Structures are given as structure tokens and as C-alpha cells.
Amino acid sequence: MEVLGQRFDQTELSYKKFNSVINEVEKLFYLNVRGLLNKLSVFDASEFSTLANQQVSSRFSGKLIQEKKLLYDEYISSIRGYIGANEEILLKLDKLLLEITQLGSTDYKDVEDMPCMKEIDALINQTKFYKQ
């Protein structure tokens, strides 16, 4: 928001458009965080770790163990999904930030072609004529 405020005035339509989209993406990010926290709060890792124990798992039917493993995999998949989605959101925000910082600025690749740089090169070459 700081960079956006440096590039646009808060009363400008462009600022409002960028700000609106960024706020919506931020809401999505936090919605995903809430979903992730909800999954983690109901997920009981200790129960699933006991499934790996052969002695405990022999007391239950294969079908029950299989269903519990599927449920475990579903939790893990969901958690990875939320994390992946938020990483994608952060990447897109970083890309937008980079683009905003480049608005209205010169491209460092074009510096040598700028008139002032050509003039300074000319002065560098002409300094030998100013020697006494």
C-alpha cells in the first residue's frame, strides 16, 4: 500500500482500482488462513500416528484403517492446498508490487541511451582538451 501511495494519489481512480483488488486478494488470503487453521484445529495427528503402529492397527478392521488413512490423506491434501493457494497469492502480489515500482521509472537497461548519459560520455572524452 505504501508503494501504491507513492505512485498514485489516493483520490485517483487508478489507486482505488488497485487498492480494491489488493483488498479482495488480502481477504482471500486470510480466508485461506482461517480454513487452514480450522483444519489444523480439528486434525488429530496423534490418532493417525497410532495407525502406523502394527499392534494398534491389528485391533481394527482393514476397512476402518483404510478409511482413517483416506481421511488423513484428505486432511493433508487440504492443508497443502491452502498453503499452495496462499503461496500463489503471495507470488502474484509480489509480481504486482514489482510492476507498480516500475511504473513511471526509467529502465536501467536504457540508461546508456539517455541524452544526459551521452552528454556525460562526450564530456569525459573532451576533458583531455581542458588539460593545461
N, CA, C and O atoms as a DFTB+ gen file, in Angstrom:
528 C
 N C O
     1  1       0.826      -1.182       0.000
     2  2       0.000       0.000       0.000
     3  2       0.876       1.253       0.000
     4  3       0.514       2.281      -0.573
     5  1       2.028       1.147       0.650
     6  2       2.948       2.287       0.677
     7  2       3.445       2.611      -0.724
     8  3       3.472       3.774      -1.126
     9  1       3.833       1.589      -1.461
    10  2       4.321       1.791      -2.830
    11  2       3.198       2.313      -3.722
    12  3       3.422       3.181      -4.565
    13  1       2.013       1.791      -3.536
    14  2       0.861       2.249      -4.303
    15  2       0.596       3.728      -4.026
    16  3       0.303       4.495      -4.943
    17  1       0.700       4.119      -2.769
    18  2       0.516       5.513      -2.391
    19  2       1.598       6.427      -2.936
    20  3       1.356       7.616      -3.142
    21  1       2.777       5.897      -3.171
    22  2       3.857       6.691      -3.753
    23  2       3.632       6.921      -5.243
    24  3       4.030       7.947      -5.794
    25  1       2.999       5.969      -5.874
    26  2       2.800       6.056      -7.328
    27  2       1.525       6.808      -7.702
    28  3       1.516       7.561      -8.675
    29  1       0.452       6.610      -6.939
    30  2      -0.832       7.227      -7.247
    31  2      -1.333       8.026      -6.054
    32  3      -1.036       7.700      -4.905
    33  1      -2.087       9.064      -6.338
    34  2      -2.773       9.799      -5.290
    35  2      -3.990       8.985      -4.865
    36  3      -4.627       8.343      -5.700
    37  1      -4.314       9.005      -3.585
    38  2      -5.413       8.179      -3.070
    39  2      -6.769       8.561      -3.665
    40  3      -7.714       7.775      -3.596
    41  1      -6.874       9.739      -4.238
    42  2      -8.134      10.151      -4.851
    43  2      -8.244       9.691      -6.307
    44  3      -9.321       9.772      -6.898
    45  1      -7.160       9.217      -6.880
    46  2      -7.170       8.779      -8.279
    47  2      -7.940       7.474      -8.445
    48  3      -7.961       6.623      -7.556
    49  1      -8.561       7.342      -9.594
    50  2      -9.298       6.129      -9.919
    51  2      -8.360       4.918      -9.970
    52  3      -8.729       3.825      -9.539
    53  1      -7.164       5.112     -10.489
    54  2      -6.191       4.014     -10.573
    55  2      -5.844       3.484      -9.186
    56  3      -5.779       2.274      -8.972
    57  1      -5.623       4.397      -8.250
    58  2      -5.315       3.988      -6.877
    59  2      -6.465       3.166      -6.311
    60  3      -6.257       2.115      -5.705
    61  1      -7.673       3.659      -6.518
    62  2      -8.843       2.976      -5.972
    63  2      -9.006       1.590      -6.579
    64  3      -9.384       0.646      -5.885
    65  1      -8.723       1.465      -7.868
    66  2      -8.839       0.157      -8.527
    67  2      -7.810      -0.826      -7.969
    68  3      -8.155      -1.946      -7.592
    69  1      -6.546      -0.401      -7.920
    70  2      -5.500      -1.261      -7.362
    71  2      -5.819      -1.621      -5.918
    72  3      -5.718      -2.782      -5.523
    73  1      -6.201      -0.625      -5.137
    74  2      -6.493      -0.828      -3.723
    75  2      -7.634      -1.824      -3.530
    76  3      -7.568      -2.691      -2.659
    77  1      -8.667      -1.696      -4.335
    78  2      -9.823      -2.585      -4.228
    79  2      -9.436      -4.036      -4.507
    80  3      -9.818      -4.942      -3.766
    81  1      -8.680      -4.248      -5.573
    82  2      -8.266      -5.614      -5.920
    83  2      -7.339      -6.184      -4.860
    84  3      -7.478      -7.341      -4.464
    85  1      -6.404      -5.380      -4.405
    86  2      -5.467      -5.842      -3.374
    87  2      -6.224      -6.217      -2.107
    88  3      -5.914      -7.228      -1.477
    89  1      -7.212      -5.413      -1.731
    90  2      -8.004      -5.729      -0.534
    91  2      -8.778      -7.033      -0.695
    92  3      -8.868      -7.816       0.250
    93  1      -9.333      -7.274      -1.873
    94  2     -10.062      -8.517      -2.108
    95  2      -9.129      -9.729      -2.051
    96  3      -9.492     -10.774      -1.510
    97  1      -7.942      -9.582      -2.605
    98  2      -6.956     -10.676      -2.567
    99  2      -6.500     -10.910      -1.132
   100  3      -6.286     -12.051      -0.721
   101  1      -6.352      -9.834      -0.376
   102  2      -5.980      -9.960       1.035
   103  2      -7.056     -10.720       1.813
   104  3      -6.743     -11.567       2.649
   105  1      -8.317     -10.413       1.535
   106  2      -9.418     -11.133       2.191
   107  2      -9.366     -12.617       1.857
   108  3      -9.563     -13.464       2.729
   109  1      -9.100     -12.930       0.589
   110  2      -8.986     -14.331       0.169
   111  2      -7.838     -15.020       0.893
   112  3      -7.968     -16.162       1.334
   113  1      -6.717     -14.323       1.012
   114  2      -5.561     -14.869       1.712
   115  2      -5.932     -15.230       3.152
   116  3      -5.638     -16.333       3.611
   117  1      -6.575     -14.304       3.861
   118  2      -6.929     -14.557       5.251
   119  2      -8.052     -15.583       5.383
   120  3      -8.123     -16.299       6.381
   121  1      -8.914     -15.658       4.397
   122  2      -9.934     -16.701       4.384
   123  2      -9.261     -18.076       4.286
   124  3      -9.666     -19.026       4.955
   125  1      -8.236     -18.163       3.448
   126  2      -7.475     -19.412       3.336
   127  2      -6.745     -19.735       4.634
   128  3      -6.683     -20.896       5.041
   129  1      -6.198     -18.722       5.278
   130  2      -5.518     -18.937       6.569
   131  2      -6.514     -19.472       7.591
   132  3      -6.207     -20.395       8.346
   133  1      -7.705     -18.888       7.607
   134  2      -8.736     -19.354       8.544
   135  2      -9.108     -20.812       8.245
   136  3      -9.257     -21.619       9.163
   137  1      -9.256     -21.144       6.959
   138  2      -9.560     -22.528       6.587
   139  2      -8.458     -23.474       7.019
   140  3      -8.725     -24.574       7.503
   141  1      -7.232     -23.047       6.843
   142  2      -6.082     -23.851       7.254
   143  2      -6.084     -24.044       8.767
   144  3      -5.882     -25.158       9.249
   145  1      -6.308     -22.982       9.510
   146  2      -6.336     -23.086      10.974
   147  2      -7.483     -23.968      11.447
   148  3      -7.327     -24.714      12.413
   149  1      -8.627     -23.896      10.787
   150  2      -9.752     -24.760      11.145
   151  2      -9.399     -26.225      10.936
   152  3      -9.699     -27.068      11.781
   153  1      -8.761     -26.527       9.810
   154  2      -8.363     -27.915       9.544
   155  2      -7.366     -28.392      10.596
   156  3      -7.467     -29.508      11.107
   157  1      -6.415     -27.540      10.908
   158  2      -5.396     -27.922      11.892
   159  2      -5.987     -28.086      13.291
   160  3      -5.520     -28.919      14.068
   161  1      -7.003     -27.303      13.610
   162  2      -7.569     -27.385      14.955
   163  2      -8.365     -28.672      15.172
   164  3      -8.482     -29.131      16.309
   165  1      -8.909     -29.258      14.121
   166  2      -9.683     -30.492      14.281
   167  2      -8.880     -31.737      13.907
   168  3      -9.326     -32.863      14.127
   169  1      -7.722     -31.529      13.355
   170  2      -6.880     -32.647      12.940
   171  2      -6.128     -33.197      14.143
   172  3      -5.456     -32.453      14.856
   173  1      -6.243     -34.504      14.366
   174  2      -5.578     -35.142      15.496
   175  2      -4.450     -36.022      14.958
   176  3      -4.661     -37.175      14.582
   177  1      -3.267     -35.454      14.933
   178  2      -2.116     -36.167      14.385
   179  2      -1.769     -37.397      15.204
   180  3      -1.306     -38.394      14.650
   181  1      -1.981     -37.347      16.509
   182  2      -1.621     -38.487      17.355
   183  2      -2.476     -39.708      17.025
   184  3      -1.996     -40.841      17.074
   185  1      -3.743     -39.473      16.690
   186  2      -4.604     -40.601      16.325
   187  2      -4.104     -41.278      15.051
   188  3      -4.111     -42.504      14.937
   189  1      -3.682     -40.478      14.124
   190  2      -3.215     -41.045      12.870
   191  2      -1.839     -41.679      12.996
   192  3      -1.505     -42.597      12.246
   193  1      -1.045     -41.199      13.932
   194  2       0.258     -41.824      14.126
   195  2       0.105     -43.214      14.753
   196  3       0.950     -44.085      14.545
   197  1      -0.963     -43.421      15.515
   198  2      -1.185     -44.750      16.094
   199  2      -1.559     -45.768      15.023
   200  3      -1.369     -46.969      15.214
   201  1      -2.084     -45.298      13.905
   202  2      -2.399     -46.217      12.813
   203  2      -1.151     -46.904      12.265
   204  3      -1.205     -48.035      11.783
   205  1      -0.047     -46.206      12.348
   206  2       1.201     -46.778      11.852
   207  2       1.711     -47.888      12.762
   208  3       2.471     -48.755      12.330
   209  1       1.294     -47.858      14.009
   210  2       1.698     -48.873      14.970
   211  2       0.985     -50.188      14.634
   212  3      -0.244     -50.252      14.647
   213  1       1.745     -51.211      14.340
   214  2       1.199     -52.503      13.915
   215  2       0.316     -53.143      14.990
   216  3      -0.712     -53.740      14.673
   217  1       0.716     -53.019      16.260
   218  2      -0.055     -53.646      17.331
   219  2      -1.436     -53.012      17.454
   220  3      -2.429     -53.718      17.630
   221  1      -1.504     -51.690      17.363
   222  2      -2.781     -50.992      17.488
   223  2      -3.625     -51.247      16.244
   224  3      -4.828     -51.491      16.344
   225  1      -3.006     -51.192      15.091
   226  2      -3.770     -51.344      13.852
   227  2      -4.317     -52.763      13.686
   228  3      -5.289     -52.965      12.959
   229  1      -3.708     -53.742      14.348
   230  2      -4.215     -55.113      14.238
   231  2      -5.544     -55.284      14.984
   232  3      -6.274     -56.242      14.729
   233  1      -5.863     -54.367      15.899
   234  2      -7.128     -54.440      16.632
   235  2      -8.312     -53.959      15.799
   236  3      -9.460     -54.238      16.144
   237  1      -8.053     -53.249      14.717
   238  2      -9.128     -52.688      13.903
   239  2      -9.198     -53.404      12.564
   240  3      -8.227     -54.006      12.107
   241  1     -10.347     -53.325      11.961
   242  2     -10.508     -53.961      10.651
   243  2      -9.706     -53.191       9.600
   244  3      -9.437     -51.999       9.748
   245  1      -9.343     -53.888       8.564
   246  2      -8.604     -53.267       7.465
   247  2      -9.390     -52.140       6.824
   248  3      -8.820     -51.133       6.401
   249  1     -10.705     -52.314       6.754
   250  2     -11.560     -51.291       6.151
   251  2     -11.524     -50.005       6.974
   252  3     -11.431     -48.910       6.418
   253  1     -11.599     -50.140       8.296
   254  2     -11.566     -48.967       9.170
   255  2     -10.222     -48.250       9.056
   256  3     -10.168     -47.023       8.970
   257  1      -9.158     -49.013       9.058
   258  2      -7.818     -48.416       8.939
   259  2      -7.674     -47.709       7.599
   260  3      -7.112     -46.616       7.521
   261  1      -8.184     -48.336       6.550
   262  2      -8.120     -47.734       5.217
   263  2      -8.903     -46.416       5.174
   264  3      -8.435     -45.434       4.596
   265  1     -10.076     -46.395       5.778
   266  2     -10.888     -45.175       5.805
   267  2     -10.204     -44.072       6.607
   268  3     -10.247     -42.901       6.230
   269  1      -9.576     -44.453       7.709
   270  2      -8.860     -43.461       8.516
   271  2      -7.664     -42.897       7.745
   272  3      -7.367     -41.706       7.833
   273  1      -6.991     -43.751       6.999
   274  2      -5.865     -43.277       6.197
   275  2      -6.340     -42.352       5.079
   276  3      -5.680     -41.362       4.765
   277  1      -7.474     -42.674       4.486
   278  2      -8.039     -41.789       3.456
   279  2      -8.405     -40.432       4.052
   280  3      -8.177     -39.392       3.434
   281  1      -8.970     -40.452       5.250
   282  2      -9.321     -39.210       5.930
   283  2      -8.060     -38.400       6.241
   284  3      -8.026     -37.185       6.046
   285  1      -7.034     -39.084       6.721
   286  2      -5.751     -38.443       6.999
   287  2      -5.205     -37.793       5.730
   288  3      -4.772     -36.641       5.749
   289  1      -5.231     -38.543       4.627
   290  2      -4.739     -38.015       3.353
   291  2      -5.553     -36.805       2.892
   292  3      -5.011     -35.870       2.304
   293  1      -6.853     -36.835       3.166
   294  2      -7.714     -35.709       2.798
   295  2      -7.348     -34.464       3.605
   296  3      -7.295     -33.364       3.054
   297  1      -7.098     -34.626       4.898
   298  2      -6.647     -33.506       5.727
   299  2      -5.341     -32.926       5.193
   300  3      -5.215     -31.716       5.006
   301  1      -4.386     -33.797       4.953
   302  2      -3.072     -33.353       4.472
   303  2      -3.205     -32.652       3.126
   304  3      -2.586     -31.611       2.902
   305  1      -3.999     -33.211       2.241
   306  2      -4.205     -32.612       0.925
   307  2      -4.845     -31.232       1.045
   308  3      -4.451     -30.300       0.344
   309  1      -5.812     -31.103       1.915
   310  2      -6.479     -29.825       2.121
   311  2      -5.516     -28.787       2.684
   312  3      -5.504     -27.639       2.240
   313  1      -4.720     -29.187       3.650
   314  2      -3.747     -28.272       4.247
   315  2      -2.733     -27.831       3.200
   316  3      -2.411     -26.646       3.110
   317  1      -2.235     -28.760       2.422
   318  2      -1.296     -28.407       1.348
   319  2      -1.955     -27.492       0.324
   320  3      -1.317     -26.586      -0.212
   321  1      -3.227     -27.732       0.057
   322  2      -3.955     -26.895      -0.892
   323  2      -4.041     -25.453      -0.423
   324  3      -3.785     -24.530      -1.196
   325  1      -4.404     -25.253       0.851
   326  2      -4.470     -23.898       1.393
   327  2      -3.104     -23.219       1.359
   328  3      -2.996     -22.048       0.994
   329  1      -2.078     -23.948       1.734
   330  2      -0.726     -23.378       1.728
   331  2      -0.308     -23.028       0.305
   332  3       0.239     -21.951       0.064
   333  1      -0.562     -23.927      -0.634
   334  2      -0.218     -23.671      -2.027
   335  2      -0.966     -22.482      -2.600
   336  3      -0.384     -21.664      -3.313
   337  1      -2.252     -22.379      -2.294
   338  2      -3.052     -21.248      -2.777
   339  2      -2.512     -19.931      -2.225
   340  3      -2.427     -18.940      -2.949
   341  1      -2.154     -19.923      -0.959
   342  2      -1.627     -18.692      -0.370
   343  2      -0.245     -18.351      -0.907
   344  3       0.088     -17.174      -1.048
   345  1       0.548     -19.342      -1.204
   346  2       1.852     -19.072      -1.825
   347  2       1.655     -18.446      -3.204
   348  3       2.397     -17.543      -3.591
   349  1       0.666     -18.921      -3.933
   350  2       0.360     -18.355      -5.252
   351  2      -0.125     -16.911      -5.110
   352  3       0.250     -16.049      -5.905
   353  1      -0.948     -16.650      -4.112
   354  2      -1.418     -15.287      -3.856
   355  2      -0.235     -14.371      -3.551
   356  3      -0.144     -13.269      -4.092
   357  1       0.666     -14.825      -2.688
   358  2       1.829     -14.011      -2.334
   359  2       2.717     -13.754      -3.551
   360  3       3.253     -12.657      -3.711
   361  1       2.870     -14.760      -4.401
   362  2       3.674     -14.592      -5.606
   363  2       3.053     -13.544      -6.526
   364  3       3.760     -12.692      -7.065
   365  1       1.733     -13.604      -6.706
   366  2       1.060     -12.627      -7.568
   367  2       1.136     -11.221      -6.972
   368  3       1.303     -10.247      -7.706
   369  1       1.018     -11.110      -5.670
   370  2       1.167      -9.794      -5.037
   371  2       2.581      -9.259      -5.220
   372  3       2.766      -8.063      -5.447
   373  1       3.582     -10.135      -5.124
   374  2       4.966      -9.719      -5.359
   375  2       5.160      -9.245      -6.798
   376  3       5.851      -8.257      -7.044
   377  1       4.545      -9.958      -7.747
   378  2       4.642      -9.551      -9.151
   379  2       3.992      -8.184      -9.362
   380  3       4.534      -7.331     -10.065
   381  1       2.831      -7.988      -8.752
   382  2       2.142      -6.698      -8.858
   383  2       2.984      -5.594      -8.237
   384  3       3.094      -4.506      -8.802
   385  1       3.569      -5.861      -7.099
   386  2       4.422      -4.884      -6.434
   387  2       5.597      -4.485      -7.324
   388  3       5.928      -3.304      -7.430
   389  1       6.220      -5.464      -7.958
   390  2       7.335      -5.172      -8.858
   391  2       6.877      -4.289     -10.010
   392  3       7.557      -3.325     -10.363
   393  1       5.737      -4.611     -10.593
   394  2       5.223      -3.816     -11.708
   395  2       4.887      -2.395     -11.269
   396  3       5.162      -1.445     -12.002
   397  1       4.304      -2.236     -10.097
   398  2       3.967      -0.896      -9.602
   399  2       5.235      -0.076      -9.379
   400  3       5.272       1.113      -9.693
   401  1       6.279      -0.717      -8.833
   402  2       7.525       0.017      -8.585
   403  2       8.190       0.445      -9.886
   404  3       8.982       1.388      -9.893
   405  1       7.881      -0.228     -10.977
   406  2       8.492       0.118     -12.260
   407  2       7.697       1.180     -13.026
   408  3       8.193       1.740     -14.004
   409  1       6.478       1.456     -12.588
   410  2       5.670       2.484     -13.249
   411  2       6.337       3.848     -13.093
   412  3       6.722       4.240     -11.992
   413  1       6.464       4.544     -14.179
   414  2       6.986       5.899     -14.130
   415  2       8.469       6.001     -13.832
   416  3       8.978       7.096     -13.590
   417  1       9.162       4.890     -13.847
   418  2      10.602       4.949     -13.607
   419  2      11.337       4.556     -14.879
   420  3      10.779       3.922     -15.775
   421  1      12.582       4.941     -14.933
   422  2      13.374       4.595     -16.107
   423  2      13.832       3.151     -16.017
   424  3      13.980       2.591     -14.931
   425  1      14.049       2.574     -17.161
   426  2      14.552       1.211     -17.216
   427  2      16.075       1.272     -17.169
   428  3      16.701       1.930     -18.001
   429  1      16.655       0.599     -16.216
   430  2      18.108       0.634     -16.065
   431  2      18.823       0.151     -17.319
   432  3      19.988       0.488     -17.531
   433  1      18.148      -0.631     -18.148
   434  2      18.759      -1.133     -19.382
   435  2      18.920      -0.019     -20.414
   436  3      19.765      -0.113     -21.305
   437  1      18.114       1.033     -20.296
   438  2      18.139       2.126     -21.264
   439  2      18.990       3.306     -20.823
   440  3      19.030       4.324     -21.515
   441  1      19.660       3.197     -19.703
   442  2      20.406       4.320     -19.151
   443  2      21.449       4.833     -20.134
   444  3      21.583       6.045     -20.297
   445  1      22.175       3.967     -20.780
   446  2      23.238       4.392     -21.698
   447  2      22.710       5.152     -22.903
   448  3      23.445       5.925     -23.518
   449  1      21.451       4.944     -23.247
   450  2      20.867       5.615     -24.411
   451  2      20.230       6.960     -24.066
   452  3      19.765       7.662     -24.964
   453  1      20.200       7.323     -22.822
   454  2      19.583       8.582     -22.414
   455  2      20.482       9.753     -22.790
   456  3      21.707       9.657     -22.713
   457  1      19.867      10.856     -23.196
   458  2      20.653      12.023     -23.634
   459  2      21.667      12.500     -22.600
   460  3      22.795      12.841     -22.957
   461  1      21.283      12.529     -21.326
   462  2      22.227      13.006     -20.313
   463  2      23.449      12.105     -20.206
   464  3      24.552      12.579     -19.930
   465  1      23.253      10.789     -20.426
   466  2      24.388       9.869     -20.363
   467  2      25.289      10.041     -21.584
   468  3      26.508       9.907     -21.485
   469  1      24.696      10.334     -22.715
   470  2      25.504      10.591     -23.917
   471  2      26.309      11.874     -23.736
   472  3      27.460      11.965     -24.165
   473  1      25.688      12.863     -23.093
   474  2      26.385      14.119     -22.837
   475  2      27.545      13.922     -21.878
   476  3      28.614      14.505     -22.064
   477  1      27.339      13.100     -20.848
   478  2      28.430      12.881     -19.889
   479  2      29.575      12.112     -20.555
   480  3      30.745      12.356     -20.259
   481  1      29.231      11.175     -21.465
   482  2      30.279      10.471     -22.215
   483  2      31.068      11.454     -23.078
   484  3      32.292      11.364     -23.176
   485  1      30.366      12.381     -23.694
   486  2      31.039      13.390     -24.520
   487  2      31.967      14.242     -23.661
   488  3      33.093      14.541     -24.060
   489  1      31.488      14.632     -22.475
   490  2      32.338      15.416     -21.575
   491  2      33.563      14.630     -21.135
   492  3      34.659      15.182     -21.044
   493  1      33.381      13.350     -20.863
   494  2      34.518      12.504     -20.466
   495  2      35.558      12.503     -21.577
   496  3      36.754      12.632     -21.316
   497  1      35.105      12.359     -22.802
   498  2      36.031      12.335     -23.945
   499  2      36.680      13.698     -24.187
   500  3      37.794      13.765     -24.707
   501  1      36.003      14.774     -23.820
   502  2      36.519      16.118     -24.086
   503  2      37.402      16.657     -22.968
   504  3      38.063      17.680     -23.152
   505  1      37.430      16.000     -21.824
   506  2      38.221      16.530     -20.709
   507  2      39.689      16.640     -21.043
   508  3      40.376      17.478     -20.458
   509  1      40.198      15.847     -21.941
   510  2      41.613      15.915     -22.311
   511  2      41.948      17.263     -22.967
   512  3      43.097      17.705     -22.947
   513  1      40.931      17.904     -23.545
   514  2      41.152      19.188     -24.166
   515  2      41.248      20.331     -23.142
   516  3      41.693      21.431     -23.471
   517  1      40.826      20.060     -21.903
   518  2      40.839      21.076     -20.861
   519  2      42.110      21.024     -20.025
   520  3      42.289      21.842     -19.123
   521  1      42.985      20.082     -20.311
   522  2      44.223      19.981     -19.553
   523  2      45.112      21.171     -19.909
   524  3      45.088      21.658     -21.039
   525  1      45.870      21.620     -18.968
   526  2      46.747      22.788     -19.198
   527  2      48.118      22.393     -19.588
   528  3      48.967      23.254     -19.815
